[in-house]
């Protein structure tokens, strides 16, 4: 049971990043709509491989490339 809970937690992080990516406007991506589509595909791969921790690397890449790039200045 503990293993199932751990796998669900590992899946939640890339899944939330995928939902965030789908909800973003294409103008927030450097390459526009094509870049957004690419990130959606990569985050789908991240959701599928989150159990072996590969997906978390994809989420980190999404965070630094898109989320942090569009963050409001202090």
KEFIKOL-529771 format. One record per residue (C-alpha): residue number from 0; residue in one letter; chain; x, y, z. Coordinates in steps of 0.05 Angstrom, whole numbers, plus 5000, padded with zeros to 4 digits. Example, Ala and Ser with C-alpha at 12.3 -4.5 7.8 and 13.67 -1.06 7.14 Angstrom:
// KEFIKOL-529771
resi 0&resn a&chain A&x 5246&y 4910&z 5156 .
resi 1&resn s&chain A&x 5273&y 4979&z 5143 .
***
This chain:
// KEFIKOL-529771
resi 0&resn x&chain A&x 5000&y 5000&z 5000 .
resi 1&resn x&chain A&x 5057&y 5047&z 5016 .
resi 2&resn x&chain A&x 5088&y 5035&z 4948 .
resi 3&resn x&chain A&x 5023&y 5053&z 4913 .
resi 4&resn x&chain A&x 5019&y 5118&z 4953 .
resi 5&resn x&chain A&x 5091&y 5135&z 4935 .
resi 6&resn x&chain A&x 5077&y 5123&z 4861 .
resi 7&resn x&chain A&x 5015&y 5167&z 4864 .
resi 8&resn x&chain A&x 5055&y 5223&z 4895 .
resi 9&resn x&chain A&x 5109&y 5215&z 4842 .
resi 10&resn x&chain A&x 5056&y 5219&z 4787 .
resi 11&resn x&chain A&x 5022&y 5280&z 4817 .
resi 12&resn x&chain A&x 5080&y 5329&z 4804 .
resi 13&resn x&chain A&x 5087&y 5318&z 4728 .
resi 14&resn x&chain A&x 5011&y 5315&z 4722 .
resi 15&resn x&chain A&x 5004&y 5383&z 4754 .
resi 16&resn x&chain A&x 5058&y 5411&z 4709 .
resi 17&resn x&chain A&x 5021&y 5383&z 4648 .
resi 18&resn x&chain A&x 4956&y 5416&z 4671 .
resi 19&resn x&chain A&x 4995&y 5481&z 4681 .
resi 20&resn x&chain A&x 5024&y 5476&z 4611 .
resi 21&resn x&chain A&x 4956&y 5463&z 4579 .
resi 22&resn x&chain A&x 4927&y 5523&z 4615 .
resi 23&resn x&chain A&x 4982&y 5572&z 4593 .
resi 24&resn x&chain A&x 4973&y 5619&z 4534 .
resi 25&resn x&chain A&x 5017&y 5602&z 4474 .
resi 26&resn x&chain A&x 5047&y 5672&z 4476 .
resi 27&resn x&chain A&x 5082&y 5653&z 4541 .
resi 28&resn x&chain A&x 5126&y 5603&z 4505 .
resi 29&resn x&chain A&x 5187&y 5628&z 4466 .
resi 30&resn x&chain A&x 5168&y 5589&z 4404 .
resi 31&resn x&chain A&x 5094&y 5603&z 4408 .
resi 32&resn x&chain A&x 5042&y 5549&z 4397 .
resi 33&resn x&chain A&x 5092&y 5499&z 4367 .
resi 34&resn x&chain A&x 5135&y 5504&z 4430 .
resi 35&resn x&chain A&x 5074&y 5496&z 4474 .
resi 36&resn x&chain A&x 5054&y 5433&z 4436 .
resi 37&resn x&chain A&x 5125&y 5406&z 4445 .
resi 38&resn x&chain A&x 5124&y 5418&z 4519 .
resi 39&resn x&chain A&x 5056&y 5384&z 4525 .
resi 40&resn x&chain A&x 5085&y 5323&z 4491 .
resi 41&resn x&chain A&x 5147&y 5323&z 4535 .
resi 42&resn x&chain A&x 5105&y 5330&z 4598 .
resi 43&resn x&chain A&x 5063&y 5270&z 4575 .
resi 44&resn x&chain A&x 5128&y 5231&z 4572 .
resi 45&resn x&chain A&x 5144&y 5259&z 4641 .
resi 46&resn x&chain A&x 5078&y 5233&z 4669 .
resi 47&resn x&chain A&x 5091&y 5165&z 4638 .
resi 48&resn x&chain A&x 5162&y 5160&z 4666 .
resi 49&resn x&chain A&x 5152&y 5194&z 4734 .
resi 50&resn x&chain A&x 5155&y 5128&z 4771 .
resi 51&resn x&chain A&x 5228&y 5119&z 4751 .
resi 52&resn x&chain A&x 5245&y 5193&z 4766 .
resi 53&resn x&chain A&x 5259&y 5210&z 4693 .
resi 54&resn x&chain A&x 5195&y 5251&z 4690 .
resi 55&resn x&chain A&x 5218&y 5296&z 4746 .
resi 56&resn x&chain A&x 5276&y 5318&z 4703 .
resi 57&resn x&chain A&x 5227&y 5338&z 4648 .
resi 58&resn x&chain A&x 5187&y 5377&z 4700 .
resi 59&resn x&chain A&x 5249&y 5413&z 4723 .
resi 60&resn x&chain A&x 5265&y 5432&z 4651 .
resi 61&resn x&chain A&x 5195&y 5459&z 4642 .
resi 62&resn x&chain A&x 5200&y 5499&z 4705 .
resi 63&resn x&chain A&x 5266&y 5533&z 4687 .
resi 64&resn x&chain A&x 5249&y 5544&z 4613 .
resi 65&resn x&chain A&x 5177&y 5567&z 4619 .
resi 66&resn x&chain A&x 5152&y 5580&z 4689 .
resi 67&resn x&chain A&x 5213&y 5617&z 4716 .
resi 68&resn x&chain A&x 5221&y 5655&z 4651 .
resi 69&resn x&chain A&x 5150&y 5683&z 4656 .
resi 70&resn x&chain A&x 5152&y 5698&z 4731 .
resi 71&resn x&chain A&x 5135&y 5768&z 4753 .
resi 72&resn x&chain A&x 5195&y 5810&z 4776 .
resi 73&resn x&chain A&x 5199&y 5826&z 4850 .
***
